């Protein structure tokens, strides 16, 4: 799907619109992304809604609703205490009374004025956006969905896998070639899903911590442990790709400058796995020091140069908050024949 490396619109295009909203996804599609990426969590009545976290005080106006004041609480989510309001304590109808707001106002003040205009989306509605765009544009727009905190939700009797499969089956997209990809920071749910769906599965990873399902089971393996050739081969038994933090692909030194490639891409490709790296952002706050411009954390640096480093490293796709930058960088990379830097011994499957 698309011209490799693929561009995955991370929560839509949150550099210019409120994340996980219809305008965010629609603008990302208009700017040329290959996939739109929703995170899904569960409501009390078993609907999948699109939020980065199940705690919603940061990204919605729930705190301004006195009728929900008593629902503020503290919970342990994946072993971490969190205080606020949680999607699993609300019905879908109740969540529909809320509006969303900018999650990073100090870095994206241009989005602050957009607060109060959009409701929380359901996963079904994101599929609608992709299907409508596929028809109108005449090219496939994929949906690259992340199930958030599956172990946590399963303990509440809200199995995200069951809810996800129900939607995919009902929509007729639990079939090969449907342009849906499922990703997770945990491992057990992906292993379970492998027997329930033919859609591609991607094992997310991070430079710190461990999959919470492993922690809960007393398994000592960390995300770093999963980077070894042996563990990647095991991932290849149930997943089609990995989604590492970008620092796992190209390391940074103590001054936050890019250094050497870690070899993760080569090891993953040897195991037959795609590599889709996260998250590419234009702001200086997120860029390596050698690609920042000025001292303002919210200002945009030379993000294209960072993309080129990762494209040269052989990644097969990027999660990006700024689709236009990702598309432009891909155009530059291909126009300068840098594509020859990719390993000729490995080719991505058609869905990539």
N, C-alpha and C positions, 0 to 999 in steps of 0.2 A: 504494500500500500504506500503510494507516494514515492518520491525519489529519495533513496537512502542518502544520509541518515534521516529517519522520520522525525517530524516535529510533533510533539505531544503537548497540547495546550493545557498546561498545568492549572487546574481549577478555572479554565477559561483563559482570560487575558487580564489577570489581576493588576498588571502594571497600568492599565487604562480603565478598567471597569471593576466593580465589586466582584470578588471571587464567587464562583459557584452560582452565578445568576444567569438568566437567559441572555441579557445583553453581553455578558462576558463571553459566553460560549459562541454567540452569533458573530461577535466581532473577531474572535480568534479564527473562526471558520472563514470569514471574509478576508482575513489577512493571510490565509494559505496553510493553516495547520492540517495535519493528516488525521490526528485523533483529538478529541476533547476528553478531559480527564475529570470525572467526579469522584469525590470521596463519599462513601455512604455509611450512615449510621441508622439505628432503628428507633421508631416511635413506640410508645406504649401499646398501641393497637396494631403493631406489626407491619408498618410501612417503612420502606427505605427512603430516607431523605438525604439531601446532599449538603453536608457540612464537613469542614475539616476535622472537627471534634464533636463529640456528643455534648460537651459543655459549651453552651451557646451565648454566654454573657458578653464575650468579646466581639462576636460577629453579628449579634442581633440587638434589638432594642428591648429584650425581655425584661431587663431591670426597670424599665419605665412603665411596666404593666402592673399596677397594684393588685390586680386579680390573681397574679402569679407569685406575689411576694413570698407567700408561705412555702413555696416549693424550692426556695433557695436552700441548698444543703451542701454537705461535704461528703465526697465519696472517694474511694480508692480505685483508681482506674489504672490497670496494669502496674499495680504496686506503688502508684504515686498518688498522694492526696490532692484532690481538686475540689475547689469550692465554686458554687454557682448554680446554674440551672441546666438540666440534662434532658436530652431529647427523649430518653426512655421514660421520663415522667410526664410526658405530654402526648395527647392524641394528635393525629395529623391535623384535625380541624383546629385544635388549639394553636399548633405551630403556625397555621395559616394566618393567624391574627398578628403575627410578628412581622417586622421588616428587618432587612439586613443592613449592615453598615461596614465601613472599612476596618479591617483587622489590624492594619499597620499604618495608622494615620500619620505618624511621625516621618515615615518614609514615602508615603503616597498621599500627600495632602490634596492632590487633584481629585481624589475619589471621595473625600469626606462629604462634599456637597451632594453626592449621589445617595446618601443614606435616606431611608424612609420610602424608597420608590419600588423596591422589589421584595417579593416574598421568598421564603424557602422553597426550593424546588424538590420534587420527588425524582427518584431515579427514572421512573417512567417518562417524566417530562424531559429529561436530558436525552433519552432515547428518541423522543419526538423531535427534538432539535436536530439531532444527527440524521434521522430519517428524512426530515423535510429538506435539509441542506443537500443530502445525497441526491434527492430527486431534482431539486432546483439547479444544482451546479453540474450535475452529470458526472460526478466523481464520488467515490465512497468516502464518507466521513466516519471514522471509527470512534468507538466509545471505549475508553481505557479506564475501567472502574476499579477503585481500591476499596476493599472492605476493611473498615476501621475497628480495631479492638475486638476481633471475633471471639476470643476466649472469654473476655469480659461479658459480652452480650449473651453468649451461650449460657453462662451461669445465671443469667436473668431470665432464661427461657425464651430468649429472642435469638434464634440461630440465624446468623447473617447468611450462611450458605443456603439454608432452606428458603429464606426470603428472596435471595438473589436468583436461585434456580427457578422459583415460581414466576418471577418477572420474565426471565429469559424464555421460559417455556411458553408463557402466555403470549409473549410478543413474537414468538416464532424465530428467535435468534439463538436458541441453544443448539446450533448446528454449525458444521464446519464452514468456514468462509464467510461468516456473518459480520466480520469487522468489529467484534467485541473482544476485549482482552480483560482478564481479571488479574489483579495484583494484590499482594498482601505483605505486611511486615512480619507476619507469622508463617509457620511452616505447616502445621497440622491441618489447617483448613484448606490449604492448597492441595495437600495430599488427598484429602477427602474429595475435593472438587474434581480431581483428576478422573475419578471414577464416575462422575456425574455430568460432566460437560466436555465437549470436544474443543471448546474455545481455548486459545492460547492462555497460559498461566505464567505469571512473572513473579519471581521471588524478590521482594524488596530487601535491601540491606542498608546498614548504616555503619559509620566509622566507629561508633561506640554502642555499648549496650548489647542486648540479645533479644531474639524473638520471645515474646512474652509466653507463648505456649510452652517453649522449652524451659523458661524460668519456672513456670507453674508446675511442670512435670519433674523438676529437679535435675534437668539435663544441663550440664555445665557449659555447653557450647555457646559461644558468643557470635555476633555477626562477623567479627574478625576471623573466627575459626572457619566460617563458611566460605572464606576466600580461597582456601587450599584446593588443590587439584582434586583430591579425594572427595572433599565435601561438595565441590561443584559437580562432580560426576553423580553424586547422590541427588543433588538438586535436579539434575537432568533426567532423573527417573520420573519426576512428576511435573516439572516446569519446562517452559520453552525459552525462558530468558531470565535474566537478573536485572534488578534496578538498583544499582549501587549509588551511594552518595558520591558526588564527583571527586571528593578527596580520596576516595578509595581507588580511583583510576589514575589521577595525577596528584601526587602528594604535595603538601605545602610545607615550607620551612617555618622556623619560629617567627619569622617576620611576615608570614602569610603570603609568601611568594610561591608561585608554582615551581616545582622542582622536576623530579623524574617520574616517568610512568611506572606504575607499580607492577605491571605484568598481569593484572587481573583480567584485562580484556583478552589477552592471548590465552590465558587459562580457561576462561569461560568459553571462548570460541572452540578450543580444543575439546571441550565437553559438549559441544553442539548447542550452546546457549547464546542467545542474543544478549546485548548489553545496552540498556537504555538508562542513561545517567540522569540524576536529579541534583539540584534544581538550578537551572540557568536563569539568572536575573541581571538586569542592567544596572541596578544601583551600586554605587561604590561600596555600600555596606556589605554586600554579598560577594563582590569581586575579589580575586586575589590582588595583593598589593601592586603587583607589576602591571595591572590593567586598570587601576583606578585613575581618575582624572580629578585633581583637586582634593580638598579635605571634607567637603560636604558629603555626609553619608547618603543623603537622598539623591544627590546628583548622579547622573549616568556616566559611567566610565566607558572604556573601550571593550565592550562586551563581545564584539565580533571577534576580536583577537583571542578571547578565551574560548569561544566556540571552535575556532580553527584548531587550537591545541587539542581539543577533545576529538574533533573529527579526524585529525591526524593520528590520534591514538587508537582509532579504529572503532569508536562507539557506533552502534547501529541506530541510535535515536537519542533525543534529548527531551527532557521535561523542561518546559520554558514558561516563565511568567510573561514573556514578551515575544509573542509569535512573530511580529515583523522583524525583529532582530535575528531570531533563529532562522527564518526563511532567507533573509539577506545573507547571513553568514554561510548558509548552505550554498547559495548561489555563488558567492565568492570562492568558496572551497572547490566547487565543481568547475568553475570557470578557469581557475588557475591550475587545473589538472592535479590537484592535491589528492584526488581520489586514488591515485596510484599508491599512496602510502598505506592503504588498507591491505590486510592480509589476503593474497590471492587464493589461499588454500581454504577459505571459508566463505560461503555465500549465505546471505540471510534468506529465510523462507519467504514465500509470497506475502504473508500477512504483515511482515515487517516493513 
